């Protein structure tokens, strides 16, 4: 039996994932968490084989959690389940230690297949991610400016470009508005931009958010 832990801050999303996995006789959801704090407490009392982890969590992001689990040599296999398209976070997640990446809007059976693959200790990548991996190996060593951003800076960029105010971002990420302002300033400096309008245009042109 594959023991799965869910970590997503939206209860409806967790319920949908749980219902999808309940149809598989070899998979059992053994615990749920809405943020990093709940996840830490849960993992002290429950043993899981696979962690289904969202990128967008209040406080510490899913990428932060990945780095922490990797540093602690935690044996649980992490499958990232995100609303963000593969080309924005998949490679970052895999580099941070994830065993796979699936989009929340994908086929439910894809999620079941991904859980089974990851539980066996194998990487699960979609054809789109496989293509990106090949291109990252064969492409010249030039990179887009936003690829030099830290995980949190990229997250801040995408949220601002999606129309969220700094106060909203601070509340959602459980950070102080001052800290979010620092991330915004770093993003503008690294990308050579002057304001939120230019930042939004940059994000749209580079496919980081929808136009």
N, C-alpha and C positions, 0 to 999 in steps of 0.2 A: 504494500500500500504506500502510495506517495503522499506524504504529509505536507500540506501547503499552508503557509501563513500569508495573509493578505495585508498590505499596508497601503491605504489610500484614504485621503481625508474626506471623501464623499461616500456616505453610507449607501446611497443608491447604486453607485458604481461597484462597491464591494458586494452588494446583494446580487447585482447582475453577474459578476464574475463567479460568485459562489453558486448561483443557479446553473451557470454554464458548466462548471466543473462537477456539479452533483450528478450529472448524467453519466460521468465516467466512473465505472465500478472500481477502478484502481487508484482513484484520487480522493483524498479526504481533506477538507479545510479544517485545520485544527485550531486556528486563532485568527483574530482580526485586530488591526490597529489603525488609528486615524492620524497619527503623527509619530515622530521619532521617539518621543518619550514613552508613549504607549507601546511602541514596538520593542524598546529595550526592556520594559517591564515584562512584556509578554514572552520574550525570548529567554527570560530567566526561569520561566515556569513551564514553557512548552518547547518541545523539540520538533523542528521542521526540516524537511528535505529541500524544499523550494520556497523561496520568498518572492511573492509577486509584489513588485515595488513601483509606486508611481514616482515620476520625476518631481511633480509639483506638490510639495508638502509644506505645511506651515512650519516656520522655524528653520530646520535643516532640510535642505532639498534632498531628493532621492540620490543625486550624485554625491552629496556629502555623506549620506548613509553608506553608499558603496565604498567610498574611500575608507571610512571608519571600519567597516566589516573586513575589508582587505587588510588594513593595518593590524587588525586583531587576529588575523588568520582564522576567521570564523568559517567553518566548513559549509555553511548553508549556501546553496546555489541560488543566485539572484536572477530572476527574469523581470526585466523592466517592462511595465505595461503603461503606455503613455498616450496622451492625446496629441502630443507633438509628432509631426511627420518624421520618418526615419532619418532624413537627410540633415536634421537639426541636432539630434541628440544621440542617435544610435552608436556612432563611432566613439563619442565621448563616454557613453555608458559602457561599451565593451572594453575600452582602454582602462576604465575605472574598476573593472573586475566583473561586470555583468556577464552572464552566460548566454543572454539572448535579449531581444528587444522586439516587442510587438505593439502595434497601434490599437488603441481602444476601439477604433471604428472598424477593425478588421473582422474577418470571419470567426465566429466563436469556436469552430472546430480547429482553427489555427492555434488558438490559445491552448486547447487541450493537447494538441500535438507538440507545442512548444514546451509545456510543462513536462511531458513524458521525455522529450529529448534532453532537456536540462537536468532532469532527475538522474539521467544516466551519465551525467558528467560531460555531456557533449554540448557544443555551442549550437544555438538555434539562431539562424539568420534567414531573413527573407531574400528572395532573388534581388530585390532592390539594395539591400544592405551588402549582399555579396558583391554586387557590381561596384558599390562605393569602396569596399575594401580593396578590390582589384585596382581601381583607379587611384586609390591613395598610395598603393605600392608602386605604380608605374608612372604616375604623374610627376612632372618636375617639382622640385622642392619649393615652389612658390605657394603661398597660402593667402586666403582672403584675410583682410584685417581683423574681422570678427573671430577668426579661429585662434587669435592670440589672446582673446578674452578669457578670464577665469570662468568657471562654471557659474558662479553667482553673478558675475558681470553680464554674461550672456543671458541669463535668466532675467536680469533687470532690464536689459535692452529689449528683449522680446515683450515684456510686460508693458513697458512704456510705449513701445510701438503699437501695442494692441489697444492703446487709449486709456490705460490705467494711470491714475494720479499717484504721486509718490506716497501720499498718505494711505491709499488703498494697497499699494505694494507693501508698505511697511507692515500694515495690519495682516495681510495675507501671508507674509513670510515671517511674521513674528519678530520683526526687527524694528529698531528705532528709525524715525524719519531721517534723522541725521546720518545714520549708517547707509540708508538707501541713497541719500544725496551724494555720499562719498562714492558709492558704486556708479551712480550716474555720471559724476564728474570724471571718473576713470574711463568709463566707456567713451564719453565725448572726446577725451584727450587721446585715447588709443586709436580712435577711428578718425580723428581730425575733423570733428563736427562741432557746430557752434550751439545748437539748441535741439529741443525735442522734435521740432518739425523736420530738421535735417536727419535726425536719428530715425524718424519714422520712414522717411523716403528711402534711406539706406536699407532699412530692414525689409521694405517691400521689394526693392530692386534685387536684393540678394535672397529673396524667397524665405525670409525668416518669419514673416507673417503674411497673411493674405492681403491682397491689394483691394 
